[in-house]
């Protein structure tokens, strides 16, 4: 009886709320299901709902597509002539040295930066300019921030619940269940009542991941997910990214300079350097590349086409 009542209420919420009706229906009907089961079922039904509503052409096109993109910051060109397709269901690693423009590309994908030239599309649509439309688009993109971004005055569970409280009007019981699902997915259900200051770096990163997944975004972007983590915690995070991508049917973009930890789980590798994309292909093709720039980056060589200081190579050689 209670589930039926919640189902009715959430359908009513869908009339005025920003949440799709099928998502609310799933939230309500799995209220009493086991945590391990409802996460998988909810993700499956949510995506079935998308399939029923979306035209088939949307599933033949890449989730993310950049074509001839140029991005400027403070009057300086950071990236130029960037073209990239991110296939649906894939894990794409965006690699490159510090300052190469990886974060600039991330900011463009989330709508924080506008390209000076070229086009950027997500889910087959151009990134909107209006604040309301942009907010709706961002609900479909989960971002794991480099610094985690956990609020220290909120518990672990309250941090994970934040997107749900902001974007939905779900009953407290349903919201609590969803938080449990996300924490269970990252292996931290027992830490729901802990405070961020009580967590290790790896645990805090997993809480941030659970929060990024709270609204079931079909696209996940990871901004330097291994920064500050020891090798064991790094292995846990990468394994978790791969498992979630496969089990939830996500499309993932990992922005990182941690090459050797990332390549084993990705389907596509992209290297950014010298203001553009210098390589795009499979991890195997990346390893076999004879490009001196790619080889310098892969093997961490100090000398090569990529400059690691302010002085251009030609100026130093002439001195």
C-alpha positions in Angstrom: 0.0 0.0 0.0 2.8 2.4 0.9 4.7 1.7 -2.3 1.5 2.3 -4.4 1.0 5.6 -2.5 4.6 6.7 -3.2 4.2 5.7 -6.9 1.2 7.9 -7.2 3.0 10.8 -5.4 6.1 10.6 -7.5 4.0 10.6 -10.7 2.4 13.8 -9.5 5.8 15.3 -8.7 6.9 14.5 -12.3 4.2 16.9 -13.6 5.9 19.9 -12.1 9.4 18.7 -11.2 12.5 18.6 -13.3 12.8 14.8 -12.9 11.5 12.5 -15.7 8.4 10.5 -14.7 9.9 7.1 -15.3 12.8 8.0 -13.0 10.4 8.8 -10.1 8.4 5.7 -10.7 11.5 3.6 -10.4 12.5 5.4 -7.2 9.2 4.6 -5.6 8.7 1.0 -6.6 12.1 -0.1 -5.4 11.8 1.5 -2.0 11.8 -1.8 -0.1 14.1 -3.8 -2.4 17.5 -5.0 -1.2 20.2 -2.3 -1.7 22.4 -4.5 -3.9 19.4 -5.3 -6.2 17.7 -2.0 -6.5 20.7 -0.2 -7.8 21.0 -2.5 -10.8 17.3 -2.6 -11.4 16.9 1.1 -11.1 19.7 1.8 -13.5 18.3 -0.7 -16.0 14.7 0.6 -15.9 15.9 4.2 -16.1 17.8 3.4 -19.3 14.8 1.5 -20.7 12.8 4.7 -20.1 15.3 6.7 -22.1 15.3 4.1 -24.9 11.5 4.4 -25.2 11.5 8.2 -25.3 14.6 8.8 -27.5 14.8 8.6 -31.3 17.0 5.8 -32.6 19.3 8.3 -34.3 20.4 9.5 -30.8 21.9 6.1 -30.1 23.8 5.9 -33.3 25.5 9.2 -32.7 28.4 9.7 -30.2 27.5 10.8 -26.7 30.1 13.6 -26.9 31.2 15.2 -30.2 33.7 18.0 -30.8 34.2 19.3 -34.3 36.9 21.9 -35.2 36.7 23.4 -31.7 38.9 26.3 -30.7 38.9 27.5 -27.1 40.4 30.7 -25.8 41.1 31.9 -22.3 42.1 35.5 -21.5 42.7 36.3 -25.1 45.0 33.3 -25.6 44.2 30.2 -27.6 44.4 27.1 -25.4 43.1 24.5 -27.8 42.6 24.7 -31.5 41.1 22.5 -34.2 40.0 19.9 -31.7 37.8 17.1 -33.1 36.7 14.1 -31.1 33.9 11.5 -30.9 33.2 9.7 -27.6 31.2 6.5 -28.3 28.2 5.5 -26.2 29.2 3.1 -23.4 32.9 3.7 -23.8 35.6 4.8 -21.4 37.8 7.5 -23.0 41.0 8.7 -21.3 42.0 12.3 -22.1 45.7 12.3 -21.3 48.4 15.0 -21.4 51.0 16.8 -19.4 50.1 19.5 -16.9 48.9 22.7 -18.5 48.1 21.0 -21.8 44.4 22.0 -21.9 42.7 18.9 -20.4 40.9 20.9 -17.8 39.9 23.5 -20.4 38.3 20.7 -22.5 36.4 19.5 -19.4 35.1 23.1 -18.7 33.9 23.2 -22.3 32.0 19.9 -21.9 30.2 21.1 -18.8 29.3 24.5 -20.4 31.6 26.6 -18.2 33.6 27.7 -21.3 32.2 28.5 -24.8 34.3 27.6 -27.8 35.3 30.5 -30.1 34.9 28.3 -33.1 33.6 24.8 -33.9 30.8 22.8 -32.3 30.4 20.8 -29.1 27.4 18.4 -28.8 26.3 16.2 -25.9 23.7 13.5 -26.5 23.3 14.9 -30.1 22.4 18.4 -29.0 24.4 21.6 -28.8 25.3 22.7 -25.3 22.6 25.2 -24.4 23.2 28.8 -23.5 20.2 29.6 -21.2 20.8 29.0 -17.5 17.7 26.7 -17.1 18.5 24.6 -20.1 22.1 24.4 -19.1 21.2 23.2 -15.6 19.0 20.5 -17.1 21.8 19.4 -19.4 24.2 19.2 -16.5 21.9 16.9 -14.6 22.8 14.3 -17.2 26.5 14.8 -16.7 28.1 13.6 -13.4 31.5 15.2 -12.6 33.9 13.8 -10.1 35.9 16.9 -9.0 39.6 16.7 -8.5 39.4 18.0 -4.9 36.3 15.9 -4.1 34.3 19.0 -3.1 32.7 17.4 0.0 31.1 19.8 2.4 32.7 19.4 5.7 29.7 20.3 7.8 27.6 17.6 6.2 27.8 13.8 6.9 28.7 11.4 4.1 25.0 10.5 3.5 24.1 14.2 3.5 26.8 15.0 0.9 25.5 12.2 -1.4 21.9 13.4 -0.9 22.7 17.0 -1.9 22.0 16.6 -5.6 18.7 14.7 -4.9 17.5 17.4 -2.5 18.4 20.1 -5.0 16.9 18.6 -8.1 14.0 16.5 -6.9 11.1 16.5 -4.5 11.3 12.9 -3.4 9.9 11.7 -0.1 12.5 11.4 2.6 12.2 7.6 2.7 12.9 7.3 -1.1 15.7 9.8 -0.9 17.3 7.9 2.0 17.1 4.6 0.0 18.7 6.2 -3.0 21.6 7.4 -0.9 22.1 3.9 0.5 22.1 2.6 -3.0 24.9 4.9 -4.1 27.0 4.4 -1.1 26.6 0.6 -1.5 27.7 0.9 -5.1 31.1 2.4 -4.0 31.4 0.1 -1.0 30.8 2.8 1.7 27.3 2.0 3.0 28.8 1.6 6.5 30.3 5.1 6.4 27.0 6.9 5.9 27.1 8.7 9.2 30.8 9.5 9.1 32.1 13.1 8.6 34.4 14.0 5.7 37.3 14.7 8.1 37.1 11.1 9.3 37.7 9.7 5.8 40.9 8.6 4.1 41.7 10.2 0.7 40.4 7.1 -1.1 37.2 7.0 0.9 36.5 10.7 0.3 37.0 10.2 -3.4 34.5 7.3 -3.4 32.0 9.4 -1.5 32.4 12.2 -4.1 31.8 9.5 -6.8 28.6 8.3 -5.1 27.4 11.9 -5.1 28.2 12.4 -8.8 26.1 9.3 -9.5 23.2 10.4 -7.4 21.0 11.6 -10.3 21.9 8.6 -12.5 23.7 10.6 -15.2 24.4 8.7 -18.4 27.7 10.6 -18.9 30.4 10.7 -16.2 33.5 12.9 -16.3 36.3 12.2 -13.9 38.7 15.1 -13.3 42.1 13.7 -12.2 40.5 10.9 -10.1 43.8 9.6 -8.8 45.4 12.8 -7.6 46.7 12.4 -4.0 45.9 8.7 -3.8 48.3 5.9 -2.9 48.7 2.9 -5.4 46.1 0.7 -3.6 43.5 3.5 -3.4 44.2 4.3 -7.1 43.6 0.7 -8.1 40.3 0.7 -6.2 39.1 3.8 -7.9 40.0 2.7 -11.4 38.4 -0.7 -10.8 35.3 1.0 -9.5 35.1 3.3 -12.5 35.3 0.3 -14.9 32.7 -1.7 -12.9 30.2 1.2 -12.7 30.6 2.0 -16.4 29.8 -1.6 -17.3 27.1 -2.3 -14.8 25.2 1.0 -15.2 25.7 1.4 -19.0 27.5 4.7 -18.6 29.8 6.7 -20.9 32.9 7.9 -19.1 35.6 10.4 -19.8 38.7 10.3 -17.5 40.8 13.5 -17.6 44.2 12.5 -16.2 47.9 12.4 -16.5 48.2 9.0 -14.9 48.8 7.0 -18.0 49.7 3.5 -16.8 46.9 3.3 -14.3 44.2 4.5 -16.8 45.1 2.7 -20.1 44.1 -0.8 -18.9 40.4 0.2 -18.4 39.8 2.6 -21.3 38.5 1.9 -24.8 39.9 5.1 -26.3 42.9 7.2 -25.5 43.3 10.8 -26.4 46.6 12.8 -25.9 46.5 16.5 -25.7 49.7 18.6 -26.1 50.9 21.7 -27.8 47.4 23.2 -28.1 45.6 20.3 -29.7 45.0 16.5 -30.0 48.2 14.8 -31.1 46.8 11.3 -30.8 43.4 9.5 -30.7 43.0 5.8 -30.8 43.0 2.6 -28.8 45.3 2.0 -25.9 47.2 -0.6 -28.0 47.6 1.9 -30.8 48.9 4.5 -28.3 51.5 2.0 -27.0 52.7 1.2 -30.5 52.8 4.8 -31.7 56.2 6.0 -33.0 55.3 9.6 -32.6 58.2 11.2 -30.6 55.8 13.4 -28.7 53.6 10.5 -27.7 56.7 8.4 -26.7 58.1 11.3 -24.6 54.8 11.6 -22.7 54.3 7.8 -22.2 57.8 7.3 -20.9 58.2 10.6 -18.9 61.3 11.7 -20.8 62.5 15.2 -20.0 63.8 15.9 -23.5 61.5 15.9 -26.5 58.9 17.9 -28.4 56.9 18.7 -25.2 58.4 21.7 -23.4 58.3 21.5 -19.6 59.5 25.0 -18.9 58.7 28.6 -19.9 61.4 28.9 -22.5 60.6 27.5 -26.0 62.9 24.7 -27.2 64.3 26.8 -30.1 65.3 29.6 -27.9 67.2 27.4 -25.5 69.0 25.5 -28.3 70.1 28.8 -29.8 71.5 30.1 -26.5 
